[in-house]
Amino acid sequence: MGDSKDREKPADPKLLGLNRAQRFRVYGWLVAVIVMGSVIWMIAHLKPHRWYKYTDVVSFEQTAHDVKVGFVLWEEAKPVVAGLLPDDVVSEPSISSDGTRMVYTRPGKERGGDLFLRRWNGTSWSEPRPMRALNSNFEETSPSLSGDGQFLYFASNRPGGLGGYDIWASKWDGAEYAWPLPLTTRVNTPFDELGPAISPDNFELFFSSNRPRQRVDETQRQLTPSEVESLKTDHDLYSADLASERPYQLMVERRLSMLYSLREGALGNLKVMKKLGGTEQTEAAVDKALAFLAGIQSEDGRWDLSEHGGAGNHDMAATGMALLTFYGRGERHDMNCTYRETVRKGINWLIEQQDKGSGDLRGAKPRGDMYDHGIAGLAMVEAYGVTKDRKLLPRAQSAVDFIEASQNKTTGGWRYKAKGDGGFENQKGDLSVSGWIIMVLASAQMSGLEVKAETLDDARRFLEEMSGGKHGGSFGYAYGEKPSPNGKSPAMNAVGFFCRQLLGLSNNSELAMEASSIIDKKGLNVADLYYAYYGTLASYQQQGPAWRRWLESMKKKFISAQAEDGSWLATGPHGGQMGTVVATALAALSLEAHYRYTPLYGLGFEPDPAGPVSEADGLMPGDKLPPTPLFRHAQHIKILASDADDLDPVITDHGDFLYFASSRTNGVGGIDLYRSRFKRPQGDEVGKRLIPEAPKNLGPEINSKADETAPALRMAGFHLMFNSSRGDNPAALYGAMSRRVERRYDYSKMPTGAWMADNIGWVLGLAAALMILIGSAWFAIRKPRPRVTIEEAESSA
């Protein structure tokens, strides 16, 4: 059989220098590495550390993947019925931070959209209350409350803005939102600005606009309506930051809007004129008056009072009155218009007569008195305010300086003499002269001229001393005389009331109600043109039913009293001094009143049926209210833009989300609600610009096949209210509650079946790989069989 050594099974050859035992160890480590790598890959792909349990800690608990902070679940939207009737229209609601006040739009009586207020009593919404100082014969829409409740922003197509719909801001004065002003050209344009929404810290204003994408500059004020219409785009969202500085030009622009903002709109559009109260007959009467005044102007540019039935030495006053009539009708010296040359000659004559050193406008010797300076100064200031003619600036400012120097610092009033005149120190002031002077100061301040605060404060003190009656609504003539308790001096009562309005009197105050009632009971008397003029100004500023009665009476009586040549006769206590020049000017200015000045408290104000409010109840006068915010240039928010209309932005109380409506494609219905999360560049400090992320659709719980618009938020964003066209009401109010969920680690939970179905290929592949690896490892590391020689095998056999 041979040698047993020769018949032994040959030894295994070495692989890579490793014997069999060493190879088994390498196989084992290789399998361990592959298995460990597979586990690491599995953990990285499945991300078990990002599976959380989310819960509202009350009624539900669920597991989800990649839940973000602030994740919310919406309940299905349902109609809001608490306190509302089925036919109620609650459009574009805005909810206060505490959830107790809702301001919204609905059709008003014989008007377009009006703003209304409802209060929440804990179970339902109260009956609607109109926003009396904001609603007008024009359309008010898109209300939005500031977080601190000081301001109410809204959109309106009323004249006074830049055209179309503009954004306005009104202030809470302790009784209601009033004193509305348009935002400046940094926000408003000749296009449509809608849906204002202010951030909780009042730092950033969001709104929508159909302006061209590039920034609109001030030259577009001159665009014609057809040009504006042709340049409009779909609505996109914009934002504007609060300006820390208060630029002089923007402040002047805002003040001028308070003074002259209605003129351009009313004079350029007969429909606007009619909504403000004018008629073809009243405008024809003004046209005849202007033609008469232009016809009797002297060659040198003045109006000679003594030649037309008036007193001598008062041509400065006569010229000032005539010029006010022309400027009030939109005529000016710096642009092509019907009476440009007439106005140019008149204002140049006043400039020539003014004392260049002191600013005195009483004329050359023999001088007139402070009546002349007040009336001529008002014409000079308004000419500058309307035209912003630089050559008038030093002349108008020096006229104001002369007034301040001539004020009686003890009483705060003015009378016939000026500082430097003999006997000036003994004049304590009278309301007739002081009335014209206060008009100059108010117009000067609104026109951007410098007026010392102490001058106005002293004037207020003078008016308080001149007032009487139960609540201070009756006024006397001379300082030191006891005012009549019942307004027995109609002209002085009207003068005092109007001056108080110019200096910040609230229409809601007891004084305003009393003074207005006195004028209303007395009624219009065209036989006393001085009283009729001031009564018109005061009644117009007060608005309400008293103004409507006065306006209707004025249309009839003034037109019937006008002579064929366009003049009015000088009647009343001072008729002999006025002559036809001043009389005609006073009557024409009264007919211009509904557009010559803007009501400071609010166009269309209606008094509260419950009565006035006192300062003891929290009412604040206009001069004590915070200034209306100024914003930087509005910026287009590109990340929220689409090729469709994006409208109605609103921000949560915490400033973490922006909701808006959009008709963009791929939504649930025609117009859907979307939400965008905000992020800040450096934390949550106040004053940081809000940066939105890409928006997401709120889903079928909120949106439907109908149109969902105008989102509003309560309870820090957990209660969403909005308008929907579903059902019979095209602007039905719907609401939905949400829960903010907490994120908690829950490693015990595994992926859901849906996740498994979406990743079935990876799951099966991973399972097969693991089986192969485990099988290979088992065969590789199992105990090897002992070696057997041939002899041992044959022996065992």
ZAMARGU-4260 file (C-alpha; in steps of 0.2 Angstrom, whole numbers, plus 5000, padded with zeros to 4 digits):
<rodrens>
0) 5000/5000/5000 | 5016/5011/5002 | 5021/5023/5015 | 5007/5031/5025 | 5016/5048/5024
5) 5015/5047/5005 | 4996/5043/5006 | 4992/5058/5018 | 4980/5071/5010 | 4990/5086/5004
10) 4990/5102/5015 | 4980/5118/5010 | 4990/5130/5000 | 4992/5148/5009 | 4981/5162/5002
15) 4990/5179/5002 | 5002/5172/5015 | 4988/5167/5027 | 4984/5150/5033 | 4967/5143/5036
20) 4964/5149/5054 | 4970/5167/5049 | 4958/5167/5034 | 4944/5163/5045 | 4948/5177/5057
25) 4949/5189/5042 | 4932/5183/5036 | 4924/5185/5053 | 4930/5203/5054 | 4925/5207/5036
30) 4907/5201/5040 | 4907/5211/5056 | 4912/5227/5046 | 4899/5224/5033 | 4885/5220/5046
35) 4890/5236/5056 | 4891/5247/5040 | 4873/5240/5035 | 4867/5245/5052 | 4874/5262/5051
40) 4867/5264/5033 | 4850/5258/5040 | 4850/5271/5054 | 4855/5285/5042 | 4841/5281/5030
45) 4827/5277/5043 | 4833/5291/5054 | 4825/5284/5070 | 4831/5299/5080 | 4819/5310/5070
50) 4804/5300/5073 | 4794/5309/5086 | 4778/5307/5095 | 4768/5323/5093 | 4753/5327/5105
55) 4742/5341/5110 | 4744/5334/5128 | 4725/5333/5129 | 4716/5322/5117 | 4727/5314/5104
60) 4745/5306/5102 | 4752/5301/5086 | 4769/5297/5078 | 4776/5306/5063 | 4792/5308/5054
65) 4801/5325/5053 | 4788/5335/5063 | 4794/5353/5064 | 4792/5365/5078 | 4775/5374/5077
70) 4767/5360/5067 | 4748/5362/5068 | 4733/5351/5063 | 4718/5360/5057 | 4700/5354/5060
75) 4688/5355/5046 | 4682/5373/5043 | 4664/5376/5047 | 4653/5392/5046 | 4654/5405/5060
80) 4636/5407/5067 | 4639/5413/5084 | 4629/5430/5085 | 4628/5431/5066 | 4612/5430/5055
85) 4612/5419/5039 | 4612/5434/5028 | 4625/5444/5037 | 4640/5449/5027 | 4656/5449/5037
90) 4670/5452/5024 | 4688/5454/5026 | 4688/5452/5045 | 4702/5458/5056 | 4703/5452/5074
95) 4712/5461/5089 | 4726/5452/5098 | 4715/5448/5113 | 4701/5441/5101 | 4687/5452/5108
100) 4686/5464/5093 | 4682/5461/5075 | 4683/5475/5062 | 4676/5470/5045 | 4669/5476/5029
105) 4651/5475/5023 | 4640/5485/5012 | 4634/5502/5020 | 4618/5511/5018 | 4618/5519/5001
110) 4636/5516/5000 | 4649/5504/4994 | 4660/5495/5007 | 4660/5502/5025 | 4669/5496/5041
115) 4660/5489/5055 | 4665/5483/5073 | 4658/5468/5083 | 4664/5463/5100 | 4665/5445/5107
120) 4656/5443/5124 | 4663/5425/5127 | 4650/5416/5117 | 4645/5426/5102 | 4648/5442/5092
125) 4638/5457/5096 | 4628/5468/5084 | 4638/5477/5071 | 4643/5495/5075 | 4649/5506/5061
130) 4666/5515/5061 | 4658/5532/5062 | 4674/5542/5059 | 4680/5532/5044 | 4666/5527/5033
135) 4661/5539/5019 | 4652/5540/5002 | 4668/5531/4995 | 4673/5513/4999 | 4682/5508/5014
140) 4689/5490/5015 | 4703/5478/5021 | 4704/5484/5039 | 4719/5478/5050 | 4722/5481/5068
145) 4739/5484/5075 | 4745/5473/5089 | 4745/5487/5102 | 4728/5493/5096 | 4734/5511/5093
150) 4731/5510/5074 | 4718/5504/5062 | 4725/5502/5044 | 4712/5501/5030 | 4711/5503/5011
155) 4700/5516/5003 | 4697/5524/4985 | 4692/5541/4993 | 4701/5556/4986 | 4717/5561/4996
160) 4728/5547/4991 | 4738/5544/4975 | 4724/5536/4966 | 4715/5520/4965 | 4714/5511/4982
165) 4727/5518/4995 | 4731/5512/5012 | 4726/5524/5026 | 4730/5524/5045 | 4718/5530/5059
170) 4721/5532/5077 | 4712/5526/5093 | 4707/5542/5102 | 4700/5534/5117 | 4682/5533/5109
175) 4685/5526/5092 | 4697/5525/5077 | 4698/5542/5069 | 4710/5555/5062 | 4713/5545/5046
180) 4728/5549/5035 | 4735/5541/5019 | 4752/5533/5020 | 4765/5542/5010 | 4772/5539/4992
185) 4784/5526/4999 | 4769/5514/5001 | 4755/5521/4991 | 4755/5523/4972 | 4743/5528/4958
190) 4739/5509/4957 | 4729/5499/4970 | 4736/5495/4987 | 4725/5483/4997 | 4725/5472/5012
195) 4737/5480/5024 | 4743/5470/5039 | 4756/5476/5052 | 4768/5464/5061 | 4765/5462/5080
200) 4780/5474/5084 | 4773/5487/5072 | 4789/5486/5063 | 4784/5479/5046 | 4769/5483/5035
205) 4763/5470/5022 | 4750/5473/5009 | 4746/5468/4991 | 4747/5479/4975 | 4745/5478/4957
210) 4758/5491/4953 | 4772/5486/4940 | 4786/5476/4947 | 4798/5490/4947 | 4797/5503/4960
215) 4785/5517/4956 | 4792/5534/4959 | 4783/5550/4961 | 4782/5555/4943 | 4768/5542/4941
220) 4757/5554/4950 | 4755/5562/4933 | 4749/5546/4924 | 4732/5547/4917 | 4719/5534/4922
225) 4720/5525/4906 | 4739/5524/4908 | 4738/5517/4925 | 4725/5504/4920 | 4737/5498/4906
230) 4751/5496/4918 | 4742/5486/4931 | 4748/5468/4934 | 4742/5454/4945 | 4742/5458/4964
235) 4758/5453/4973 | 4763/5455/4991 | 4774/5469/4997 | 4782/5474/5013 | 4788/5491/5020
240) 4799/5493/5036 | 4795/5506/5049 | 4807/5521/5046 | 4817/5526/5061 | 4819/5543/5054
245) 4805/5555/5050 | 4810/5564/5033 | 4804/5582/5032 | 4797/5580/5015 | 4787/5565/5019
250) 4780/5573/5035 | 4775/5589/5024 | 4767/5577/5012 | 4756/5569/5025 | 4751/5586/5033
255) 4747/5593/5016 | 4735/5578/5013 | 4726/5583/5028 | 4723/5601/5021 | 4722/5600/5003
260) 4720/5582/4998 | 4702/5582/4992 | 4704/5596/4980 | 4712/5587/4965 | 4700/5572/4966
265) 4684/5583/4967 | 4689/5595/4954 | 4695/5582/4942 | 4680/5570/4943 | 4662/5576/4944
270) 4657/5559/4952 | 4669/5563/4966 | 4662/5580/4968 | 4644/5574/4970 | 4649/5561/4983
275) 4657/5575/4993 | 4641/5586/4992 | 4644/5597/4977 | 4632/5599/4962 | 4632/5606/4945
280) 4623/5622/4952 | 4635/5625/4966 | 4650/5623/4954 | 4642/5635/4942 | 4639/5648/4956
285) 4658/5647/4960 | 4662/5649/4942 | 4652/5665/4941 | 4660/5671/4957 | 4677/5668/4950
290) 4673/5677/4934 | 4666/5692/4943 | 4682/5693/4954 | 4694/5692/4940 | 4684/5705/4931
295) 4686/5718/4945 | 4705/5715/4948 | 4715/5731/4947 | 4729/5732/4934 | 4742/5731/4947
300) 4735/5714/4953 | 4726/5719/4969 | 4708/5720/4973 | 4703/5738/4978 | 4691/5736/4992
305) 4685/5755/4993 | 4681/5754/4974 | 4668/5740/4977 | 4659/5746/4993 | 4671/5742/5006
310) 4682/5751/5019 | 4698/5759/5014 | 4716/5753/5019 | 4711/5735/5018 | 4716/5730/5001
315) 4728/5717/5008 | 4714/5708/5016 | 4703/5710/5000 | 4717/5703/4989 | 4720/5689/5001
320) 4701/5684/5001 | 4700/5684/4982 | 4716/5674/4980 | 4710/5661/4993 | 4694/5659/4982
325) 4704/5655/4967 | 4717/5643/4975 | 4702/5634/4984 | 4695/5631/4966 | 4711/5623/4960
330) 4718/5639/4951 | 4736/5643/4954 | 4750/5654/4948 | 4762/5641/4942 | 4752/5630/4930
335) 4741/5632/4915 | 4724/5635/4921 | 4709/5647/4917 | 4715/5661/4929 | 4733/5658/4930
340) 4737/5676/4926 | 4724/5683/4938 | 4732/5673/4952 | 4750/5677/4947 | 4747/5696/4947
345) 4738/5695/4964 | 4751/5685/4973 | 4765/5695/4966 | 4756/5711/4972 | 4755/5704/4990
350) 4774/5699/4989 | 4778/5717/4984 | 4768/5725/4998 | 4776/5714/5011 | 4789/5721/5023
355) 4804/5711/5018 | 4812/5713/5035 | 4798/5709/5047 | 4786/5699/5036 | 4772/5712/5039
360) 4758/5710/5027 | 4747/5725/5033 | 4752/5735/5018 | 4761/5751/5015 | 4757/5766/5026
365) 4743/5770/5031 | 4744/5752/5036 | 4729/5740/5039 | 4728/5730/5054 | 4731/5712/5060
370) 4715/5707/5050 | 4724/5711/5034 | 4740/5702/5040 | 4730/5687/5044 | 4719/5686/5028
375) 4734/5690/5017 | 4745/5678/5027 | 4733/5664/5024 | 4733/5667/5006 | 4752/5667/5005
380) 4754/5651/5015 | 4740/5642/5005 | 4749/5648/4989 | 4765/5640/4995 | 4756/5624/5002
385) 4747/5621/4986 | 4761/5625/4974 | 4777/5622/4984 | 4784/5637/4975 | 4801/5640/4982
390) 4801/5659/4980 | 4786/5659/4991 | 4794/5649/5005 | 4804/5664/5014 | 4789/5676/5011
395) 4776/5663/5019 | 4788/5659/5034 | 4792/5677/5038 | 4773/5680/5038 | 4772/5666/5051
400) 4786/5674/5061 | 4778/5691/5061 | 4762/5682/5069 | 4772/5674/5082 | 4781/5690/5087
405) 4764/5699/5088 | 4756/5686/5100 | 4751/5692/5117 | 4761/5680/5127 | 4751/5683/5143
410) 4734/5679/5135 | 4739/5669/5120 | 4728/5680/5108 | 4730/5693/5094 | 4721/5709/5091
415) 4722/5724/5079 | 4740/5730/5083 | 4757/5721/5080 | 4772/5721/5091 | 4780/5738/5090
420) 4764/5747/5088 | 4759/5759/5101 | 4747/5751/5113 | 4751/5734/5108 | 4755/5728/5126
425) 4737/5733/5131 | 4728/5722/5118 | 4724/5705/5126 | 4716/5698/5110 | 4699/5696/5102
430) 4693/5680/5094 | 4688/5688/5077 | 4706/5693/5073 | 4714/5678/5082 | 4703/5666/5071
435) 4711/5672/5055 | 4728/5671/5064 | 4725/5653/5070 | 4720/5648/5053 | 4737/5654/5046
440) 4746/5645/5059 | 4737/5628/5056 | 4739/5630/5037 | 4757/5634/5039 | 4761/5619/5050
445) 4752/5608/5038 | 4761/5616/5023 | 4778/5612/5031 | 4782/5629/5038 | 4790/5631/5055
450) 4778/5635/5069 | 4783/5635/5087 | 4775/5623/5098 | 4773/5636/5112 | 4764/5648/5100
455) 4750/5634/5097 | 4750/5630/5115 | 4747/5648/5120 | 4733/5649/5106 | 4724/5634/5114
460) 4725/5642/5131 | 4717/5658/5123 | 4703/5648/5116 | 4700/5640/5132 | 4698/5657/5141
465) 4686/5662/5127 | 4675/5648/5129 | 4659/5646/5140 | 4643/5636/5141 | 4641/5619/5149
470) 4655/5610/5141 | 4665/5625/5133 | 4656/5625/5117 | 4651/5643/5117 | 4663/5657/5113
475) 4664/5676/5116 | 4672/5690/5107 | 4686/5699/5117 | 4697/5692/5131 | 4690/5696/5148
480) 4672/5696/5143 | 4661/5682/5149 | 4656/5671/5135 | 4637/5669/5132 | 4632/5652/5139
485) 4620/5649/5124 | 4631/5655/5109 | 4622/5672/5108 | 4637/5678/5096 | 4634/5666/5082
490) 4650/5672/5072 | 4661/5670/5087 | 4654/5654/5092 | 4658/5647/5074 | 4675/5655/5074
495) 4680/5648/5091 | 4673/5631/5087 | 4683/5630/5070 | 4699/5635/5078 | 4697/5622/5091
500) 4695/5609/5078 | 4711/5615/5069 | 4721/5613/5085 | 4715/5595/5088 | 4698/5595/5095
505) 4689/5578/5094 | 4672/5577/5086 | 4667/5565/5100 | 4670/5577/5113 | 4657/5586/5124
510) 4663/5603/5118 | 4661/5598/5100 | 4644/5591/5102 | 4639/5607/5111 | 4646/5619/5099
515) 4639/5610/5084 | 4622/5609/5092 | 4622/5628/5094 | 4627/5631/5076 | 4614/5618/5070
520) 4600/5627/5080 | 4605/5644/5073 | 4606/5637/5056 | 4613/5646/5040 | 4610/5665/5039
525) 4616/5672/5022 | 4612/5689/5028 | 4627/5687/5040 | 4641/5681/5028 | 4655/5682/5041
530) 4645/5670/5052 | 4640/5659/5037 | 4658/5657/5031 | 4664/5651/5048 | 4648/5641/5052
535) 4651/5632/5035 | 4669/5628/5040 | 4665/5622/5057 | 4650/5612/5052 | 4660/5604/5038
540) 4674/5598/5050 | 4661/5591/5062 | 4652/5581/5048 | 4637/5571/5052 | 4618/5576/5051
545) 4621/5594/5056 | 4633/5596/5041 | 4621/5588/5029 | 4607/5600/5035 | 4619/5615/5033
550) 4625/5609/5016 | 4607/5607/5009 | 4602/5625/5016 | 4618/5632/5009 | 4615/5626/4991
555) 4598/5634/4991 | 4601/5650/5000 | 4618/5655/4993 | 4613/5651/4975 | 4597/5661/4976
560) 4606/5676/4984 | 4619/5677/4970 | 4618/5692/4958 | 4617/5690/4940 | 4635/5696/4938
565) 4641/5682/4950 | 4643/5693/4966 | 4635/5693/4983 | 4630/5709/4992 | 4639/5713/5008
570) 4626/5710/5022 | 4627/5707/5040 | 4635/5716/5055 | 4651/5720/5045 | 4644/5722/5028
575) 4648/5740/5026 | 4667/5736/5028 | 4667/5720/5017 | 4660/5727/5000 | 4656/5715/4986
580) 4674/5708/4985 | 4675/5701/5002 | 4656/5696/5002 | 4658/5687/4985 | 4674/5678/4991
585) 4666/5672/5008 | 4651/5665/4999 | 4661/5657/4985 | 4673/5649/4999 | 4658/5642/5008
590) 4652/5634/4992 | 4670/5627/4990 | 4671/5620/5008 | 4666/5602/5004 | 4683/5600/4995
595) 4693/5614/4999 | 4699/5607/5016 | 4699/5589/5022 | 4689/5585/5038 | 4703/5582/5051
600) 4693/5569/5061 | 4686/5559/5047 | 4677/5561/5031 | 4659/5555/5034 | 4660/5555/5053
605) 4643/5551/5062 | 4640/5556/5080 | 4637/5542/5093 | 4619/5541/5097 | 4624/5537/5115
610) 4631/5554/5116 | 4648/5562/5118 | 4664/5556/5127 | 4673/5566/5140 | 4692/5566/5143
615) 4688/5558/5160 | 4682/5543/5150 | 4699/5542/5141 | 4695/5553/5126 | 4712/5561/5119
620) 4712/5576/5108 | 4721/5575/5092 | 4737/5584/5097 | 4740/5571/5111 | 4739/5556/5099
625) 4754/5547/5093 | 4761/5552/5076 | 4755/5541/5061 | 4769/5529/5057 | 4781/5532/5042
630) 4787/5518/5032 | 4802/5515/5021 | 4800/5511/5002 | 4790/5495/5000 | 4799/5480/4993
635) 4792/5466/4982 | 4792/5449/4991 | 4798/5438/4977 | 4797/5421/4987 | 4778/5424/4989
640) 4775/5430/4971 | 4766/5420/4958 | 4758/5423/4941 | 4741/5424/4949 | 4733/5437/4962
645) 4741/5436/4979 | 4730/5445/4992 | 4725/5448/5010 | 4740/5445/5020 | 4739/5443/5039
650) 4752/5439/5052 | 4750/5429/5068 | 4752/5438/5085 | 4768/5429/5088 | 4775/5435/5071
655) 4779/5417/5066 | 4767/5414/5051 | 4760/5425/5037 | 4744/5419/5029 | 4737/5425/5013
660) 4725/5421/4999 | 4731/5416/4981 | 4723/5411/4965 | 4739/5402/4959 | 4737/5385/4951
665) 4738/5368/4959 | 4727/5373/4974 | 4711/5365/4980 | 4700/5378/4972 | 4699/5394/4963
670) 4707/5405/4977 | 4715/5396/4992 | 4723/5401/5008 | 4742/5398/5010 | 4754/5400/5024
675) 4772/5405/5025 | 4784/5403/5040 | 4795/5418/5045 | 4813/5417/5049 | 4824/5430/5056
680) 4842/5433/5052 | 4847/5435/5070 | 4835/5429/5083 | 4819/5436/5087 | 4824/5454/5092
685) 4811/5468/5089 | 4816/5478/5074 | 4822/5463/5063 | 4814/5462/5046 | 4803/5447/5044
690) 4809/5435/5030 | 4796/5423/5024 | 4799/5405/5018 | 4791/5397/5003 | 4772/5396/5006
695) 4762/5380/5008 | 4743/5377/5004 | 4733/5375/5020 | 4725/5359/5013 | 4707/5352/5011
700) 4703/5355/5029 | 4702/5374/5025 | 4701/5376/5006 | 4687/5370/4995 | 4682/5370/4977
705) 4675/5387/4981 | 4685/5403/4984 | 4693/5406/5001 | 4699/5424/5005 | 4703/5436/5018
710) 4711/5426/5032 | 4710/5432/5050 | 4717/5425/5065 | 4712/5424/5084 | 4720/5415/5099
715) 4738/5418/5093 | 4734/5410/5077 | 4725/5394/5083 | 4708/5400/5077 | 4707/5404/5058
720) 4693/5414/5051 | 4690/5418/5033 | 4678/5421/5019 | 4672/5408/5007 | 4660/5408/4992
725) 4654/5390/4996 | 4636/5390/4999 | 4623/5403/4996 | 4632/5418/5004 | 4647/5423/4992
730) 4656/5430/5007 | 4651/5418/5021 | 4662/5418/5036 | 4670/5402/5040 | 4682/5397/5055
735) 4693/5382/5060 | 4703/5378/5075 | 4720/5371/5076 | 4732/5364/5089 | 4750/5367/5090
740) 4758/5351/5094 | 4773/5347/5105 | 4788/5336/5098 | 4794/5322/5110 | 4806/5308/5107
745) 4798/5291/5105 | 4811/5278/5099 | 4799/5263/5102 | 4789/5268/5087 | 4792/5261/5070
750) 4788/5267/5052 | 4770/5267/5047 | 4764/5255/5033 | 4763/5269/5021 | 4781/5273/5023
755) 4785/5254/5021 | 4775/5254/5005 | 4784/5269/4998 | 4801/5261/5002 | 4797/5243/4998
760) 4812/5241/4986 | 4824/5247/4999 | 4816/5236/5013 | 4817/5220/5002 | 4835/5223/4996
765) 4841/5226/5014 | 4832/5210/5020 | 4840/5200/5006 | 4857/5208/5009 | 4856/5204/5027
770) 4851/5186/5024 | 4866/5183/5012 | 4878/5192/5024 | 4872/5181/5039 | 4873/5165/5029
775) 4890/5169/5023 | 4896/5173/5040 | 4889/5156/5047 | 4898/5146/5034 | 4914/5156/5035
780) 4916/5154/5054 | 4908/5137/5057 | 4920/5124/5066 | 4931/5115/5052 | 4930/5096/5051
785) 4946/5087/5057 | 4958/5081/5044 | 4958/5062/5041 | 4972/5051/5032 | 4969/5038/5019
790) 4974/5025/5031 | 4962/5031/5044 | 4948/5031/5032 | 4952/5014/5025 | 4953/5007/5043
795) 4937/5015/5048 | 4929/5007/5033
</rodrens>
